Each structure stands twice: as structure tokens, then as C-alpha cells.
Amino acid sequence: QLNNRFHPLIIPDEMIYAFNIGNINKFTDILFEEPNQGRLNGEAWHVYLNYNDTILLNEALKWAKKSVELKEYYYNTDTYTHLLYKLKRYEQAEKMAKRAIEIAKLHNNNYSSTSALLEKIIRQKRKIE
């Protein structure tokens, strides 16, 4: 369940209703009406942290991708990386993790969590090979 009280961003009631009844397409439509890279990233990160449903994770991946397309920052590239990893898309996740680290270094951001994730990605890829 999604609600304003526990969610990091204040979102319109119509979006909360759409999410809570499982109408993720409506939620995405509303989210994309006036795309904001911060909101897209925040919603994607919320899903990453709280859900394992593949359909929902794939939808959140679209939000994270759009956020990166609007303006590439370390934090939204990192979110995109985490979602790719959770969806077991290890090749793409590895590339995005390296990109996130590259961006973090440019801006002196702490990227330790992304480095740790990159190690997990590489281990997962070895298991598959």
C-alpha cells in the first residue's frame, strides 16, 4: 500500500488510489504527465525497497530510466542499477553500476553501496557462466 504518510514524496491522491488498487498503468500515466526526474527516481526507489513483484519492478524500471533520461545523476543511475539487478539483468546492471560510479567520482559522491552492488553483480554473472 502506498500513502502520503509513509512515502517520501507527497503524491496526488489519484496516484495513491491507482497504486493501491493495482492499476500500475494509470499510476505510470499520471507520473509521466509532467515527468520530474526526482519524483520518478523516488517512486522507483520506493518500489525497489518494498516490492518483489516482477511486473511492478519492470514498471519502476521505466520510471528510473526516464529519470536518467531527463537528467543523469548518481542517485538515479544507482536506482536504475539496483532495479536491473533485482530483475536479474546482470549485464545491463553491471554497465549501469560502472556508469553510476563514474558519475559519483565526478561529483565526489559516496558510491560505496554501488561498489558493493557491482561486486554482487559480478558474482551472480560468474554463477551463470
Beta strands, then each sheet from edge to edge (+ up, - down):
end
